[in-house]
């Protein structure tokens, strides 16, 4: 009978969970026709960005669609054209969603509790720290970069303050849900005369993006120190050749934050956009975009301390 119907293997894979409903050839034909419509409709719906598939005949609960939900692991560039589909045990926090009044109240209570334990929760002395913006603590002293404040002994080539010959990236908090840094790269890192090596620029993107992710996770969880995060993926586009010895502006912004809310259900991750601009020397000129990257950074450990 299967050969007579000419039904594809994928259609029969969909039909198998409903085999108890088959009482005769006519019912089998009905289910096969319904499943074919389901598959073709699902394909057209996916092209339109619709994630809800119709139910099979005699399947009022829509079990076929509900039992086949999967977390999408797309390339970072594809998130521009379609949204994330998170597992049901994940909560999504992104720059597009404002926290509710209750969330702000709860966060303020957490920062208060942390402050009462005499823990240093803003070693950067930044006005942009959420505890400062919530009115829990005040700022005293000169603002420090996140690298100097949290990992002063780090020997990372890109951002370690203690590296004897590194790039010494210094990233500071901004209002735009990210970090900002100014840096000059010596001519010894040129790949060609007057053009910096692409790997050096990628190091800036990766370090800056990694710190952006760690700070975002720290702020979200109301922690005194940022967690350890590592790069999962990074897609880099080089727009223009980057000259040495010029002032460069490195800016980042959190695109999305995916945080596990159940133990053992995976690691938290943050998607970050990072851009490098050439700072204009003439008044009135706009910064020129030289390099941009889109990276995903995963939380690996509780503390970033080195």
N, C-alpha and C positions, 0 to 999 in steps of 0.2 A: 504493500500500500504506500510505503514511503516513496518508492520510485515513481509510482503512478502520480502522486501529488507533485513531485518535483520540488519539494521544499528544501531550501538550503540548510546547511549544517547549523548556521547561526540561528535560524528560525527554530529548528528543533531543540537547540540548547535553551531557547526561551520557553518552549512548550513543556519541557520535561517536568518542571515544578508543578505543572497543572494537569499531569497525566491522570489524576484521580477523577477529573471532571469528564473524561472521555467515556461515553456510553455507547458509541457506535460510530460508523463511518461519517454520518452527517455532522455529528458533534466534532469529530476530528477535522473535517473540512472547515467548519466554522472557526475553530481555534486557529487553524493554519492561516486562514484568511485574515483573522484579527491580528495575529502575530506579524504577518507581512505588512499590514497597515501600520502596526506599532513601530517596526524597524524603519520603514520608509519615512514615517512621520518624525521619528527620533532624529533621523539624519537631517531632515530639513529644519527641525527645531534647533539642532546644534549649530547649524549655519547661521541662525538668527539669534543665537545666544540664549535660547530657552533651555533651561536645565530640567524641566519637569516633563516626563514622558507620560503618555496616556496609559490607562490600565487595559489589561487583557479582558476579553469578554468573561462575564461571571466572576470578575475580580474587583469588587467594589472597594477593597482596601488599598488598591494600587500597590500590592506587595512586590510586583516585579520592579517597579522604579525604586521603592524604598529599600529593597534588599541589595541593590547594586550601586549604592552611593560610594564613590571613591574620592579620596583626596587628590586634587590635581597637582602634579609636580611639573609645572611648565618652566621653560627657559625664561630667565628674567625678562627678556625683551618682549615675550608674549603677553606679559601682564599689562602692557599698554593697551592691547586690543581686547582683552577679556579679563574679568575679575577673578580673584582667587575663589576656589570652592573649598572651604575649610572643612575638615572633619568635625563632626558634631561636638567633640570634646574640646575644641579650640574656641577661643574668643578672639575676635579681630579688633585690633585697636589701630587706627590710622589717623593721619592728620585731617582727614575729611570729617571725622566724627567728633563732636564736642562732648566732653563728659557731662553727665547730668549733675544737677545740684547736689544730689545725694552722693554721687561719686566724689565730687569735690569736698564735701563734708567728711566723707570717710577718709580720703587721702590726708586732709588736714589733721584729723585725729591720729592717723598713723605717724605723720611727721612730728606731732606733738609728743607722742609716746616715745619716739626715738630720741627726740631732743631731751626728754626728761631723764633718759638713761645716760646722759652726758657723753653721747657719741658725737663725734665730729661728722656732720652730715653735709657740709658745704666747704670743703677745704679749698675750692677754687675761688671762694669769695665772690661768686657770681650773682648778679642781680636776677639772672634768669633761672636760678635754681627754683624748683617748685615749692620748696619749703619757705623760701624768701617771698615768692609771689603769693603764697597763702597767708603770709603775715605771721608765720610761726617763729622765724628767726630773722635777725638783721645781719647785714654785711659789714665786716670790719676788716680793714687792710686792703692791700692791692690785689687785684684779680690775677689769678694764675691760670695757665692752660690746664686742660684735663690731664695731660701727660705729666706735667710737673706736680700736680696736686695728688694724683693717685699712684703713679709709678715712676717716681723720681729716679730710681736706680735701674730703670729698664735700659737694656742695651740693644733694643730694636733698631735696625739700620734706618728705618723710615722716620720713627717718632720717638725713639728712646733718648731721654735727656742725658743719659750717661754714656752714650756711644761716642767714642773719641773722634770719629770721622763720618758720622751719619748725616742725614738730611735735617734732623732736629725740627721736625714738624711740631708746631704749637697750635693746638685747636681750642677755640673758645666757644662757649654757648652763645646761641642767638635766639631771637624771637621766633624764628621760622622752623621750629621743631627740628633743629639740627645744629651743626657746628660750623665755624668759620676760621680760616687760618691764612696768614700771609707768609710767603716763603720765597727765598731766592736760591736757585740751584747753581752751583759753581760750573764753570766751563769744562772742568775735567770730566764731567759726566755726559759730554756731548758724544753722539754717535757719528755725526758729521759736523764740519765746521759751522757753528752757529745754530745747530739743531740738537736738542737734548735727546738722550736715549729714551725710547718708549718704555722700557722696563723701569726706569727711574720714575717716570710719571705715573706708571701703574702702582708703584710702591706708595706714592702719595695718596692715590685714590683708595688703595686698600687700607692703609693705616687710618686715614681720615674716616672712611666708611665704617671700619671696625669700631673705632671709638664712638662714632655716632650711634651705632647699634647698642653698644654696651651702656652708654648713658641713657638711651631710651628705655632699656630694660630696667636699669637701676631706678629711674624716675617712676616707671609704671608700678614697680613692686615696693616703692618707698624703702629703698635700701641705703645704707650709709656709704657703700662702695660699689663700683660697677662689677658685674660678673665677668668671667672669662668668656670671650666670644672668638670664634675662628671663622675664616672665610669659607663659605660653602661654594659659591660661584661668583664670578665677576665678568661682566661683558663691557669691554672698553671700546670707545670710538674716538679716533684721533681726527679732529676737525682741521687743525692747522699745525704747522711745525712750531715747536715751542723753543724760544730762544733762551740761552743761559743768562745768568747775572741780571735778570729782569724781575721786578716784583710780580709775583703770581698770587692770585686770590683763589683759595680752595674753599668751596661751599658745599654743604651737604644738607639733605632733607630726608626725613623718614617717609617712605612711601607706604609701607604697611608693617604692622607688628602682629605676629602670630604667636600667641602664648598658650602653652598647655595649662589646663586647669585641673587635670587629673594625673596623679603620679603614675609613671610608667607609660604614658601615652605620647612619648616623643619629646623633643627639645624645642624650646622657644626659638624663634628666628625672626630676623628683622630684614626687610628689604630697604635699601638705601640708595638714593641717587646722589652722585658726587660729580662736581664740575670744577674744572680749572680754567680760570680766566687770566688774561694778560691785563694788568692794571694800566690804564691809560696814563700817559705822561702829560698830555695836554688837557687843559680845563675844558669841560664840555664834551669830551670824547666818552663813548660808552666802552665798558670792558669787553674784550674780545674773547669769545669762547674758543678754547684750544683743545681741550680733552674733556670727555664726559664718560662716566661709568655707571652701571647699574649692578649692584651686588647684593647677595643674600648672605647674611652672617648668622651663624647658629651659636646659641649659648652652650658652652661645654662644661663650665665649672662654676662654683659658687662665688669665687673671688678672683679678681684680676691681679691682685697684689703680687709683686715680684721681689 
